[in-house]
Amino acid sequence: MVEDGGGEEEEAESGEMPAAAAAPTLQRSNGFLPGKETEDGGGRAAPAEAEAMLAAGGGRLETRLSRRRLAVLAVFSCYSLVNAFQWIQYSILSNVFAVFYGVSFTQIDWLSMVYMVAYVPLILPATWLLDARGLRLTALLGAGLNGLGAWLKCASLAPDRYPLTLAAQAVCAVAQVFILGLPSRIASVWFGPTEVSTACAVAVLGNQLGTAIGFLLPPVLVPNTPNDLNLMAHNISIMFYGTAIVSTLLFFLTGAVFEEKPKYPPSHSQAVLQNMPPEDYSYKQSIINLFKNIPFVLLLISYGIMTGAFYSVSTLLNQMIVTHYEGEEVNAGRIGLTLVVAGMVGSIICGLWLDYTKTYKQTTLIVYILSFIGLLVFTFTLDLGYLIVVFVTGGVLGFFMTGYLPLGFEFAVEITYPESEGTSSGLLNASAQIFGIVFTLVQGKLTTDYSPRAGNLFLCAWIFVGIILTALIKSDLRRHNVNSGIMNLDVKAVSGDS
């Protein structure tokens, strides 16, 4: 285990900051900082009030970046990758697993949708656990359940064991609940203000990369051999056992690398939060505050629409492709890979752009509009008969639609600070799962009964609604303002200004 001692840390910001620990008036009440009520009902202190309370404390607190942050981010990204791989590995081979287990396409779709179904009732307990018991325990639960589900799949390698493979996938789905809400928490707790959006994008990137590998690798490992179920079972076993071994290794790495927080806070905003008395924090009140925050509610719905649409397209991609290009299961996987890899590039670019400009609403709205245009183009070029066109349009769609995911996380943290990042992220993901279930069921029905175009146009209509909701969000960058304001106080203190 890497020690987080002073010799292994690099200073992130010059000078020191006023210490919250030395300010007896700085209290946390009902899930937020005390102070003047805001118009949205959030009940948070304005950044200026937080600065004044810090300045009144008279103490000084050092902020530094820990080198361990890179290891924490890397390990989390890896086991998030494996969890996403396990989500999509059935759907991209829907025709193969339907033959192997002797079930319908709808039953195979449920192997993907169980991820969404499990998330909704479990997200509130999971976010409570994250706030009450911390980052390390939550990370270990996610990695451990991920490995357990992978090993249970190894026991389901027989045509009559569909219920067991569904149960195993349900365990992986529970693991996902302890994974999806962590990117913004890891970024905020471990990374400095000039890299937090990029770190969040990289954390989400791991999940996207898992989806990409899940599109690419299963069709290669498990070719369609409907006349030889023994060979099919052997090929599936290679995929299942390999996943289980990697998941187990990552669980032990999580135990070795993850710590609750670095020795020194990485930013001024984290120093404020880390030094507030935890006994005064109310998880229930924090939830109430978030639902009173109108900009967050608008983002909650618009994020759910966009991410739910992505889940639906990913789940049904195999069916859409083979409808127009029979026998092209491998290319369906490659198109999915193109979609997600392009989205990974989009995520990194958006993260860097946000760190540089802090234009959260503008960037989110532009990416939303371009996702809508991308889905329209993908829809009307899918049946032209040219796979190369589908590759290109799928890549454009993925660049914007998948690139949107970390934008929503970071935008939510900004407009809800100082509420818990895990709580806001958890609610965003719950919204995404609900929309994902509905979209997958309706789009799947439209695709089967009519055509892939009908299903995609259904999604386009909803994404247009999401554009309108995003445009209505009033942007209030609370976390950024606190960081900027306190750094200005430090400059004044150094220069001798009052």
Secondary structure, DSSP 8 states (H G I E B T S, - for coil): -----GGGEEE-SSS-EE-STT-TT---BTTB--S---TTS-----HHHHHHHHHHH--EE--EEETHHHHHHHHHHHHHHHHHHHHHTTGGGHHHHHHHHT--HHHHHHHHHHHHHHHHHHHHHHHHHHHHH-HHHHHHHHHHHHHHHHHHHHTT-STT-HHHHHHHHHHHHHHHHTTTTHHHHHHHHHS-TTTHHHHHHHHHHHHHHHHHHHHHHHHHHS---TT-HHHHHHHHHHHHHHHHHHHHHHHHHHHHH--SS-SS-SSHHHHHHHTS-GGG--HHHHHHHHHH-HHHHHHHHHHHHHHHHHHHHHHHHHHHHHHHSTT-HHHHHHHHHHHHHHHHHHHHHHHHHHHHH--HHHHHHHHHHHHHHHHHHHHHHTTSS-HHHHHHHHHHHHHHHTTTHHHHHHHHHHHHTTS-HHHHHHHHHHHHHHHHHHHHHHHHHHHHHT-HHHHHHHHHHHHHHHHHHHHT-----HHHHHHHHHHHHHHHHHHT--
